[in-house]
Amino acid sequence: MLFTSGHHGIIYILTFSITNITFVVSIQNTNVANTLVMIAMAPMLSAILGALFLKEMPDSKTWIAIGITFFAAVYIFYDSLQLGNIYGDLLGLITALGLAVGAVTIRSAKKKNLVPAAVVGKLFVAIFAMFFIETYTLVDQDLYIVPLMCVMCVAIPFVMVTIAPRFIPAEEVNLFFLLETIIGPFWVWMVIKEQPSIETIQGGAVIILTIAIHSFLKLKNS
């Protein structure tokens, strides 16, 4: 299947690999909030690229949802936003653009299975990461946490993200990506009792409600 995906597979391997790497390096070189706000631009970039290359013009409901969720993400991280490092901020923007290009690529190849391309992309990321690993030894809780993260945080989510644009527009797929910015802090709160900020709760509620209403309206009209 990998060899039958053609240029779509090659593009997706490149964007998938680059996006994974730039996300991590961005967080290391600028404030986390800066990176996450940059990623919040992914639905907007997806909508623009989809309109330009696929002639899939988002309807007014989708544009409104993109606008509301973007400003909600900015609100969540407003107090944490810093001038930061332009290098890290630029990599955050590249991550958002990579997400958009990847989703549009999958959308343009709806009849092709690009999951093998995602696997190859992750393999490239793993090879790249090998140059920065100090030890391969897993000790104590790492024996359980690392395999669990591999399955729950990498394998299942990225397979779903690779499949989703075949059925819904790219910008709508990346709208759901914004849930990570508010569900993440709640997972941290439940596991290690780190209290999310009031801005996270308020902005998160807006994002969840907006995506829920948008999804309901799209399903109602389909």
Secondary structure, DSSP 8 states (H G I E B T S, - for coil): -TTTSHHHHHHHHHHHHHHHHHHHHHHHHS-HHHHHHHHTTHHHHHHHHIIIII-----HHHHHHHHHHHHHHHHHHGGG-----HHHHHHHHHHHHHHHHHHHHHHHTTTS--HHHHHHHHHHHHHHHHTT-S-----TTHHHHHHHHIIIIIIHHHHHHHHGGGTS-HHHHHHHHTHHHHHHHHHHHHHH-----HHHHHHHHHHHHHHHHHHHHHHHH-
